[in-house]
Every structure is written in C-alpha cells, then in structure tokens.
C-alpha cells in the first residue's frame, strides 16, 4: 500500500525514500535517472504518486 491513498498526491524525495525503504541519496539518484516521472519546480523536486505507480508497474 502506498504512503497516501490519494493518487493525485505529490511526494517529496524524502517521502519516496521512506516509502521505498531506501536512503535519501539513493532516492536522489533515482529521481535523476532519465525516464523517472519527476516534477521539478525550481529547486523543489516532487514525484506524482500516480506516475510513480505506473513507473513501478503496480
């Protein structure tokens, strides 16, 4: 089950790391990969929970 039940929720990199049980540095490596569904707002990085589910194929 995902961290939030609302599929339109935006996750921070820390939320992503906690949810996937990986370190923050690994989460930053992941969000910087080509093809990873990330939203950059200036220096802020957000991940759409809906797009993350599609990327993870769940």
C-alpha positions in Angstrom: 0.0 0.0 0.0 1.2 3.5 -0.8 2.0 6.2 1.7 -1.1 8.1 0.8 -4.4 6.8 -0.6 -4.9 9.9 -2.8 -3.5 9.1 -6.2 -3.0 12.8 -7.1 -0.7 13.3 -4.2 2.8 14.7 -4.8 5.7 13.0 -2.8 8.9 14.6 -1.8 12.2 12.8 -2.2 12.2 12.0 1.5 8.7 10.6 1.2 9.9 8.5 -1.8 12.9 7.2 0.2 10.7 6.3 3.2 8.1 4.6 1.1 10.6 2.5 -0.9 12.8 1.9 2.2 15.9 3.3 0.5 18.3 6.0 1.6 17.7 9.7 0.6 20.9 9.6 -1.6 19.5 6.5 -3.5 16.2 8.3 -3.9 18.0 11.4 -5.4 19.9 9.0 -7.7 16.6 7.5 -8.8 14.9 10.9 -9.4 17.8 12.0 -11.6 17.5 8.9 -13.8 16.3 9.5 -17.3 12.6 8.5 -17.7 11.8 8.7 -14.0 8.5 10.6 -13.5 9.6 13.7 -11.6 8.2 17.2 -11.4 10.8 20.0 -10.8 9.5 23.3 -9.5 12.6 25.5 -9.3 14.8 23.6 -6.9 11.9 21.6 -5.5 11.5 18.0 -6.6 8.1 16.3 -6.4 7.0 12.9 -7.6 3.4 12.2 -8.7 2.2 9.1 -6.8 0.1 8.1 -9.8 3.0 8.4 -12.2 5.3 6.5 -9.7 2.8 3.6 -9.6 2.8 3.5 -13.4 6.7 3.6 -13.4 6.8 0.8 -10.9 4.2 -1.2 -12.9 1.8 -1.6 -9.9 
